[in-house]
Amino acid sequence: MINNSSVLIKELPVDERPREKLVKYGVKSLSNSELLAILLRSGTKEMSVIDLSHKLLSLDKEGISFLVNSSIEELSQIRGIGIVKASQIIAAIELGRRIATKPKTRRLNITNPDEVANLFMEEMRYYKKEFFKVLLLNTKNEIIMIEEVSIGNLNSAIVHPREVFTLAIKKSASSVILIHNHPSGNPQPSREDVALTKKLVDAGKILGIEVLDHLIIGDGCYLSLKGEGII
């Protein structure tokens, strides 16, 4: 009698095999473990690729989010993964991240904070440190460039006005939007966040570059300091 917990891919009905399901029903029909199984391609003598995928996703309470901040060295230490499979996982995650955050060829026009949050959420919500980024905009509120200004620690990112506005001046930006994340997942601004924002708003006024907003990215949520009346 076959143990269902260790059933081999070839022993599953054709319509239940991850790759065949993807082709027939589309990628959205697959669970996280099935998507991971397609990447891993094979299991071990002791467990099927499906079992290996379940094992990988159960290593941490964060589930699939755990993989985002994992290194090749960490993953390759897991029995059944190794360097090749770990590299495939890391490469797939990085591809997804780059696709999610790359602006379209046609310049994206920013009209509300939701658009900015959607652009950065899937990348910045998983950061374990505070990252501070600046969105450079032209007179039509189109994105000129995204600049990473500072990487801090778990609680703060040290930012100086000259770092925020140097490239904005070079690129003749008309305005900027500030973005940083809170690794805690809570986007509520600290006193330091508010003080820094006001400092940058004042600096922007002197330079003639308006600070339109400052977004704080949390875990699946965000806060707009302009929306809160702080800007």
DOBA-668882 format. One record per residue (C-alpha): x, y, z; residue in three letters; residue number from 1. Coordinates in nm, 4 decimals. Layout:
BEGIN
<u = X; v = Y; w = Z; type = ALA; seq = NUM>
...
//
This chain:
BEGIN
<u = 0.0000; v = 0.0000; w = 0.0000; type = MET; seq = 1>
<u = 0.1351; v = 0.3422; w = -0.0980; type = ILE; seq = 2>
<u = 0.1838; v = 0.5990; w = 0.1773; type = ASN; seq = 3>
<u = 0.0113; v = 0.9160; w = 0.0484; type = ASN; seq = 4>
<u = 0.2555; v = 1.1392; w = 0.2366; type = SER; seq = 5>
<u = 0.5431; v = 1.0126; w = 0.0223; type = SER; seq = 6>
<u = 0.3684; v = 0.9383; w = -0.3066; type = VAL; seq = 7>
<u = 0.5887; v = 0.9868; w = -0.6130; type = LEU; seq = 8>
<u = 0.4950; v = 1.2372; w = -0.8836; type = ILE; seq = 9>
<u = 0.4614; v = 0.9612; w = -1.1423; type = LYS; seq = 10>
<u = 0.2148; v = 0.7804; w = -0.9124; type = GLU; seq = 11>
<u = -0.0200; v = 1.0809; w = -0.9042; type = LEU; seq = 12>
<u = -0.3074; v = 1.1079; w = -1.1558; type = PRO; seq = 13>
<u = -0.1850; v = 1.3084; w = -1.4570; type = VAL; seq = 14>
<u = -0.4138; v = 1.6028; w = -1.3758; type = ASP; seq = 15>
<u = -0.2689; v = 1.6216; w = -1.0243; type = GLU; seq = 16>
<u = 0.0954; v = 1.6447; w = -1.1291; type = ARG; seq = 17>
<u = 0.2208; v = 2.0037; w = -1.0798; type = PRO; seq = 18>
<u = 0.3647; v = 2.0567; w = -1.4281; type = ARG; seq = 19>
<u = 0.0633; v = 1.9044; w = -1.6014; type = GLU; seq = 20>
<u = -0.1744; v = 2.1081; w = -1.3823; type = LYS; seq = 21>
<u = 0.0084; v = 2.4261; w = -1.4763; type = LEU; seq = 22>
<u = -0.0211; v = 2.3522; w = -1.8479; type = VAL; seq = 23>
<u = -0.3853; v = 2.2480; w = -1.8327; type = LYS; seq = 24>
<u = -0.5324; v = 2.4797; w = -1.5683; type = TYR; seq = 25>
<u = -0.2859; v = 2.7688; w = -1.5468; type = GLY; seq = 26>
<u = -0.0306; v = 2.8747; w = -1.2890; type = VAL; seq = 27>
<u = -0.2896; v = 3.0123; w = -1.0457; type = LYS; seq = 28>
<u = -0.4306; v = 2.6629; w = -0.9922; type = SER; seq = 29>
<u = -0.1104; v = 2.5523; w = -0.8200; type = LEU; seq = 30>
<u = -0.0396; v = 2.5691; w = -0.4474; type = SER; seq = 31>
<u = 0.2861; v = 2.7121; w = -0.3132; type = ASN; seq = 32>
<u = 0.4266; v = 2.3632; w = -0.2629; type = SER; seq = 33>
<u = 0.3351; v = 2.2622; w = -0.6197; type = GLU; seq = 34>
<u = 0.5039; v = 2.5720; w = -0.7634; type = LEU; seq = 35>
<u = 0.8108; v = 2.4958; w = -0.5563; type = LEU; seq = 36>
<u = 0.8025; v = 2.1327; w = -0.6708; type = ALA; seq = 37>
<u = 0.8277; v = 2.2460; w = -1.0339; type = ILE; seq = 38>
<u = 1.1392; v = 2.4457; w = -0.9475; type = LEU; seq = 39>
<u = 1.2983; v = 2.1610; w = -0.7504; type = LEU; seq = 40>
<u = 1.2115; v = 1.9043; w = -1.0215; type = ARG; seq = 41>
<u = 1.3070; v = 1.5987; w = -0.8142; type = SER; seq = 42>
<u = 1.3055; v = 1.4742; w = -0.4587; type = GLY; seq = 43>
<u = 1.5287; v = 1.2200; w = -0.2863; type = THR; seq = 44>
<u = 1.5215; v = 0.8459; w = -0.2394; type = LYS; seq = 45>
<u = 1.3385; v = 0.8996; w = 0.0883; type = GLU; seq = 46>
<u = 1.0852; v = 1.1614; w = -0.0214; type = MET; seq = 47>
<u = 0.9112; v = 1.2860; w = -0.3325; type = SER; seq = 48>
<u = 0.9578; v = 1.6380; w = -0.4634; type = VAL; seq = 49>
<u = 0.6135; v = 1.7260; w = -0.3234; type = ILE; seq = 50>
<u = 0.7196; v = 1.6067; w = 0.0223; type = ASP; seq = 51>
<u = 1.0437; v = 1.8011; w = -0.0110; type = LEU; seq = 52>
<u = 0.8480; v = 2.1157; w = -0.1002; type = SER; seq = 53>
<u = 0.6207; v = 2.0732; w = 0.2021; type = HIS; seq = 54>
<u = 0.9257; v = 2.0224; w = 0.4218; type = LYS; seq = 55>
<u = 1.0881; v = 2.3404; w = 0.2898; type = LEU; seq = 56>
<u = 0.7738; v = 2.5496; w = 0.3451; type = LEU; seq = 57>
<u = 0.7299; v = 2.4156; w = 0.6996; type = SER; seq = 58>
<u = 1.0797; v = 2.5092; w = 0.8158; type = LEU; seq = 59>
<u = 0.9635; v = 2.8486; w = 0.9386; type = ASP; seq = 60>
<u = 0.6313; v = 2.9914; w = 1.0542; type = LYS; seq = 61>
<u = 0.6577; v = 3.2519; w = 0.7779; type = GLU; seq = 62>
<u = 0.6084; v = 2.9767; w = 0.5205; type = GLY; seq = 63>
<u = 0.6992; v = 3.0832; w = 0.1682; type = ILE; seq = 64>
<u = 0.8069; v = 3.4289; w = 0.2910; type = SER; seq = 65>
<u = 1.0965; v = 3.2555; w = 0.4681; type = PHE; seq = 66>
<u = 1.2546; v = 3.1833; w = 0.1298; type = LEU; seq = 67>
<u = 1.2758; v = 3.5518; w = 0.0360; type = VAL; seq = 68>
<u = 1.5541; v = 3.6249; w = 0.2826; type = ASN; seq = 69>
<u = 1.7249; v = 3.2863; w = 0.2677; type = SER; seq = 70>
<u = 2.0731; v = 3.2445; w = 0.1233; type = SER; seq = 71>
<u = 2.2061; v = 2.9706; w = -0.1015; type = ILE; seq = 72>
<u = 2.4261; v = 2.8574; w = 0.1868; type = GLU; seq = 73>
<u = 2.1279; v = 2.8213; w = 0.4218; type = GLU; seq = 74>
<u = 1.9060; v = 2.6379; w = 0.1741; type = LEU; seq = 75>
<u = 2.1788; v = 2.4064; w = 0.0478; type = SER; seq = 76>
<u = 2.2271; v = 2.2707; w = 0.4016; type = GLN; seq = 77>
<u = 1.8759; v = 2.1245; w = 0.3958; type = ILE; seq = 78>
<u = 1.8764; v = 1.7533; w = 0.3132; type = ARG; seq = 79>
<u = 1.7494; v = 1.7053; w = -0.0407; type = GLY; seq = 80>
<u = 1.8188; v = 2.0624; w = -0.1581; type = ILE; seq = 81>
<u = 2.1900; v = 2.1140; w = -0.2254; type = GLY; seq = 82>
<u = 2.3598; v = 2.3931; w = -0.4223; type = ILE; seq = 83>
<u = 2.1740; v = 2.3389; w = -0.7520; type = VAL; seq = 84>
<u = 1.8217; v = 2.3419; w = -0.6100; type = LYS; seq = 85>
<u = 1.9061; v = 2.6273; w = -0.3723; type = ALA; seq = 86>
<u = 2.0371; v = 2.8317; w = -0.6663; type = SER; seq = 87>
<u = 1.7186; v = 2.7659; w = -0.8634; type = GLN; seq = 88>
<u = 1.5029; v = 2.8874; w = -0.5755; type = ILE; seq = 89>
<u = 1.7096; v = 3.2028; w = -0.5131; type = ILE; seq = 90>
<u = 1.7196; v = 3.2840; w = -0.8860; type = ALA; seq = 91>
<u = 1.3402; v = 3.2444; w = -0.9194; type = ALA; seq = 92>
<u = 1.2787; v = 3.4710; w = -0.6198; type = ILE; seq = 93>
<u = 1.5129; v = 3.7387; w = -0.7563; type = GLU; seq = 94>
<u = 1.3480; v = 3.7260; w = -1.0998; type = LEU; seq = 95>
<u = 1.0072; v = 3.7750; w = -0.9389; type = GLY; seq = 96>
<u = 1.1387; v = 4.0633; w = -0.7321; type = ARG; seq = 97>
<u = 1.2908; v = 4.2375; w = -1.0349; type = ARG; seq = 98>
<u = 0.9756; v = 4.1956; w = -1.2420; type = ILE; seq = 99>
<u = 0.7597; v = 4.3302; w = -0.9590; type = ALA; seq = 100>
<u = 0.9702; v = 4.6418; w = -0.9076; type = THR; seq = 101>
<u = 1.0818; v = 4.7301; w = -1.2613; type = LYS; seq = 102>
<u = 0.8998; v = 5.0350; w = -1.3981; type = PRO; seq = 103>
<u = 0.7342; v = 4.9879; w = -1.7350; type = LYS; seq = 104>
<u = 0.9190; v = 5.1052; w = -2.0460; type = THR; seq = 105>
<u = 0.6660; v = 5.3839; w = -2.0802; type = ARG; seq = 106>
<u = 0.7125; v = 5.6184; w = -1.7898; type = ARG; seq = 107>
<u = 0.4632; v = 5.5464; w = -1.5157; type = LEU; seq = 108>
<u = 0.2527; v = 5.8426; w = -1.4104; type = ASN; seq = 109>
<u = 0.1977; v = 5.8601; w = -1.0346; type = ILE; seq = 110>
<u = -0.1455; v = 5.9870; w = -0.9323; type = THR; seq = 111>
<u = -0.1970; v = 5.8402; w = -0.5844; type = ASN; seq = 112>
<u = -0.0047; v = 5.6673; w = -0.3029; type = PRO; seq = 113>
<u = -0.1589; v = 5.3264; w = -0.3813; type = ASP; seq = 114>
<u = 0.0364; v = 5.3197; w = -0.7081; type = GLU; seq = 115>
<u = 0.3627; v = 5.3851; w = -0.5253; type = VAL; seq = 116>
<u = 0.2859; v = 5.1254; w = -0.2591; type = ALA; seq = 117>
<u = 0.2015; v = 4.8638; w = -0.5233; type = ASN; seq = 118>
<u = 0.5319; v = 4.9321; w = -0.6941; type = LEU; seq = 119>
<u = 0.7398; v = 4.8676; w = -0.3818; type = PHE; seq = 120>
<u = 0.5297; v = 4.6439; w = -0.1552; type = MET; seq = 121>
<u = 0.6337; v = 4.2989; w = -0.2759; type = GLU; seq = 122>
<u = 0.9988; v = 4.3911; w = -0.2535; type = GLU; seq = 123>
<u = 1.0195; v = 4.5995; w = 0.0625; type = MET; seq = 124>
<u = 0.7735; v = 4.4167; w = 0.2891; type = ARG; seq = 125>
<u = 1.0251; v = 4.1329; w = 0.3334; type = TYR; seq = 126>
<u = 1.3345; v = 4.3410; w = 0.4085; type = TYR; seq = 127>
<u = 1.4938; v = 4.2646; w = 0.7460; type = LYS; seq = 128>
<u = 1.6606; v = 4.6069; w = 0.7569; type = LYS; seq = 129>
<u = 1.5280; v = 4.9555; w = 0.6903; type = GLU; seq = 130>
<u = 1.5803; v = 5.0662; w = 0.3315; type = PHE; seq = 131>
<u = 1.5237; v = 5.4283; w = 0.2291; type = PHE; seq = 132>
<u = 1.4429; v = 5.4964; w = -0.1361; type = LYS; seq = 133>
<u = 1.3525; v = 5.8040; w = -0.3371; type = VAL; seq = 134>
<u = 1.1226; v = 5.8175; w = -0.6364; type = LEU; seq = 135>
<u = 1.2279; v = 6.0962; w = -0.8764; type = LEU; seq = 136>
<u = 0.9443; v = 6.2532; w = -1.0767; type = LEU; seq = 137>
<u = 0.9268; v = 6.5014; w = -1.3647; type = ASN; seq = 138>
<u = 0.6762; v = 6.7846; w = -1.4051; type = THR; seq = 139>
<u = 0.4111; v = 6.5365; w = -1.5281; type = LYS; seq = 140>
<u = 0.4551; v = 6.3184; w = -1.2176; type = ASN; seq = 141>
<u = 0.6180; v = 6.0495; w = -1.4314; type = GLU; seq = 142>
<u = 0.8904; v = 5.8354; w = -1.2774; type = ILE; seq = 143>
<u = 1.2370; v = 5.9361; w = -1.3906; type = ILE; seq = 144>
<u = 1.4324; v = 5.7066; w = -1.1627; type = MET; seq = 145>
<u = 1.4227; v = 5.5096; w = -0.8390; type = ILE; seq = 146>
<u = 1.7202; v = 5.5642; w = -0.6118; type = GLU; seq = 147>
<u = 1.8230; v = 5.3596; w = -0.3085; type = GLU; seq = 148>
<u = 1.9592; v = 5.6178; w = -0.0671; type = VAL; seq = 149>
<u = 2.0334; v = 5.4279; w = 0.2521; type = SER; seq = 150>
<u = 2.0300; v = 5.0865; w = 0.4182; type = ILE; seq = 151>
<u = 2.0053; v = 5.0934; w = 0.7958; type = GLY; seq = 152>
<u = 1.9525; v = 4.8432; w = 1.0742; type = ASN; seq = 153>
<u = 1.6413; v = 4.6819; w = 1.2171; type = LEU; seq = 154>
<u = 1.5045; v = 5.0110; w = 1.3474; type = ASN; seq = 155>
<u = 1.6345; v = 5.2974; w = 1.1363; type = SER; seq = 156>
<u = 1.8035; v = 5.4106; w = 0.8190; type = ALA; seq = 157>
<u = 2.0323; v = 5.7133; w = 0.8507; type = ILE; seq = 158>
<u = 1.9434; v = 5.9656; w = 0.5804; type = VAL; seq = 159>
<u = 2.0922; v = 6.3062; w = 0.5021; type = HIS; seq = 160>
<u = 1.9166; v = 6.5621; w = 0.2799; type = PRO; seq = 161>
<u = 2.2124; v = 6.5840; w = 0.0407; type = ARG; seq = 162>
<u = 2.1840; v = 6.2093; w = -0.0290; type = GLU; seq = 163>
<u = 1.8160; v = 6.2479; w = -0.1094; type = VAL; seq = 164>
<u = 1.8457; v = 6.5512; w = -0.3352; type = PHE; seq = 165>
<u = 2.1852; v = 6.5165; w = -0.5088; type = THR; seq = 166>
<u = 2.0600; v = 6.2835; w = -0.7815; type = LEU; seq = 167>
<u = 1.7252; v = 6.4655; w = -0.7966; type = ALA; seq = 168>
<u = 1.9149; v = 6.7816; w = -0.8916; type = ILE; seq = 169>
<u = 2.1299; v = 6.5984; w = -1.1483; type = LYS; seq = 170>
<u = 1.8228; v = 6.4408; w = -1.3085; type = LYS; seq = 171>
<u = 1.6286; v = 6.7712; w = -1.3011; type = SER; seq = 172>
<u = 1.3515; v = 6.6126; w = -1.0971; type = ALA; seq = 173>
<u = 1.0535; v = 6.8355; w = -1.0288; type = SER; seq = 174>
<u = 0.9453; v = 6.6439; w = -0.7193; type = SER; seq = 175>
<u = 1.0241; v = 6.3359; w = -0.5127; type = VAL; seq = 176>
<u = 0.8382; v = 6.0735; w = -0.3136; type = ILE; seq = 177>
<u = 1.0157; v = 5.9188; w = -0.0166; type = LEU; seq = 178>
<u = 0.9741; v = 5.5493; w = 0.0648; type = ILE; seq = 179>
<u = 1.1091; v = 5.3397; w = 0.3469; type = HIS; seq = 180>
<u = 1.0090; v = 5.0153; w = 0.5154; type = ASN; seq = 181>
<u = 0.9559; v = 4.9035; w = 0.8731; type = HIS; seq = 182>
<u = 1.0912; v = 4.5479; w = 0.9212; type = PRO; seq = 183>
<u = 0.8481; v = 4.5066; w = 1.2124; type = SER; seq = 184>
<u = 0.5636; v = 4.5112; w = 0.9597; type = GLY; seq = 185>
<u = 0.3938; v = 4.8032; w = 1.1377; type = ASN; seq = 186>
<u = 0.3933; v = 5.1161; w = 0.9166; type = PRO; seq = 187>
<u = 0.3109; v = 5.3633; w = 1.1936; type = GLN; seq = 188>
<u = 0.5667; v = 5.6488; w = 1.1811; type = PRO; seq = 189>
<u = 0.8094; v = 5.7044; w = 1.4651; type = SER; seq = 190>
<u = 0.9020; v = 6.0484; w = 1.5958; type = ARG; seq = 191>
<u = 1.2263; v = 6.0147; w = 1.4003; type = GLU; seq = 192>
<u = 1.0302; v = 5.9408; w = 1.0803; type = ASP; seq = 193>
<u = 0.8192; v = 6.2528; w = 1.1261; type = VAL; seq = 194>
<u = 1.1200; v = 6.4724; w = 1.2107; type = ALA; seq = 195>
<u = 1.3167; v = 6.3442; w = 0.9098; type = LEU; seq = 196>
<u = 1.0213; v = 6.3997; w = 0.6779; type = THR; seq = 197>
<u = 0.9768; v = 6.7596; w = 0.7889; type = LYS; seq = 198>
<u = 1.3506; v = 6.8189; w = 0.7505; type = LYS; seq = 199>
<u = 1.3457; v = 6.6840; w = 0.3951; type = LEU; seq = 200>
<u = 1.0320; v = 6.8818; w = 0.3061; type = VAL; seq = 201>
<u = 1.2064; v = 7.2013; w = 0.4206; type = ASP; seq = 202>
<u = 1.5216; v = 7.1145; w = 0.2253; type = ALA; seq = 203>
<u = 1.3130; v = 7.0463; w = -0.0840; type = GLY; seq = 204>
<u = 1.1461; v = 7.3860; w = -0.0598; type = LYS; seq = 205>
<u = 1.4869; v = 7.5571; w = -0.0583; type = ILE; seq = 206>
<u = 1.5952; v = 7.3585; w = -0.3652; type = LEU; seq = 207>
<u = 1.2638; v = 7.3956; w = -0.5477; type = GLY; seq = 208>
<u = 1.2024; v = 7.0183; w = -0.5424; type = ILE; seq = 209>
<u = 0.8722; v = 6.9313; w = -0.3768; type = GLU; seq = 210>
<u = 0.8418; v = 6.6317; w = -0.1464; type = VAL; seq = 211>
<u = 0.5006; v = 6.4998; w = -0.2529; type = LEU; seq = 212>
<u = 0.4724; v = 6.2215; w = 0.0029; type = ASP; seq = 213>
<u = 0.6581; v = 5.9837; w = 0.2310; type = HIS; seq = 214>
<u = 0.5334; v = 5.6243; w = 0.2331; type = LEU; seq = 215>
<u = 0.6186; v = 5.3737; w = 0.5035; type = ILE; seq = 216>
<u = 0.5894; v = 5.0145; w = 0.3849; type = ILE; seq = 217>
<u = 0.4776; v = 4.7501; w = 0.6339; type = GLY; seq = 218>
<u = 0.3886; v = 4.3846; w = 0.5868; type = ASP; seq = 219>
<u = 0.1139; v = 4.4028; w = 0.3250; type = GLY; seq = 220>
<u = 0.0126; v = 4.7527; w = 0.4312; type = CYS; seq = 221>
<u = 0.1483; v = 5.1047; w = 0.4114; type = TYR; seq = 222>
<u = 0.1018; v = 5.4525; w = 0.5560; type = LEU; seq = 223>
<u = 0.1154; v = 5.7824; w = 0.3683; type = SER; seq = 224>
<u = 0.2491; v = 6.0719; w = 0.5757; type = LEU; seq = 225>
<u = 0.0717; v = 6.3101; w = 0.3416; type = LYS; seq = 226>
<u = -0.2500; v = 6.1190; w = 0.4016; type = GLY; seq = 227>
<u = -0.1897; v = 6.1569; w = 0.7736; type = GLU; seq = 228>
<u = -0.1524; v = 6.5327; w = 0.7346; type = GLY; seq = 229>
<u = 0.2157; v = 6.5299; w = 0.8347; type = ILE; seq = 230>
<u = 0.3252; v = 6.6723; w = 0.4972; type = ILE; seq = 231>
//
